[in-house]
Amino acid sequence: MLETDYDIKQMTSFKIGGNISKMYFPESVEEFVEIKEKEPDAFVAGNFSNILVSSDGFEGTVICTKKIDGIKIDGNRVLAGAGVRGTKLSKLALENELSGLEFMIAFPGSVGGEVFMNAGAHGQMIADVLSSAKVYCPELGVITLKNADMQFSYRTSICQKMPYSVLEAEFVLTPSTKDKIKQKMDENLSFRQNKQPSLTLPNCGSTFRNPEGDSAGRLLDEAGVKGLKIGGAHVWENHANFIINDGNATSLDILILMHEMYKRVKEKFNVELKPEVRYLGGKNEKEAELCKILYQK
């Protein structure tokens, strides 16, 4: 399905974004391949939980995988489409007495994005449970990569180094009891409620990745950014690595705030934080300048 001049604002976790010129919603791997072959330069996204879309919109093409959402369970193996929400998959694993996806509970993202960035929390991560992933490769079409081929490391995978799009993922989980799995989920939920803003507050999760051997939150806290406000956005008072949209923030507000956070940490600690939030835009010159600094490209 193709939509033109698609208003993306309400779909993003930040509740920010203008119109996207062409937006496709394939419902199968085959449909995705057909569209990608026709639109090779299309940006691939899931449910926009970790993407800041420019308030000025995006003049290119986006393929949204949220409707590729099939799930199959065979023993302790779980096959999930890229569009399956992490929270849904975590709850389904619980119902089937399978452990390994407890960390996904209350994750706003979908499987494609979580594999793409090797998402993790509470001592668990995608790399621990992924058996293989079906990805689209421009030269070869759809290929299957084993866990060892994924080049997983902290918050990254081969899909960030190569033009690969995750379409399906197979997980191998560990049989356990519902009580044990639920206890771990409840602990994770309690931690998130105490340490991270509610999803009812428009935010994109962690703004910056943790530098090796340190915590972005600690560095930002000591750099004094908590409560810092730019336009309609501010740094959350309870954790310095989260930005909240107060209701009328623009993408430029977010990027100016990100740059100020980045600058203060660099000045105080000589550490250059790398954004965990991805950006999609291009028309706004000021945003482009800030992105060159923040994303170093």
Summary of the structure (lengths in Angstrom):
residues: 297
radius of gyration: 18.9
end to end distance: 32.4
largest distance: 54.2
contacts: 1024
relative contact order: 0.14
helix: 33%
strand: 28%
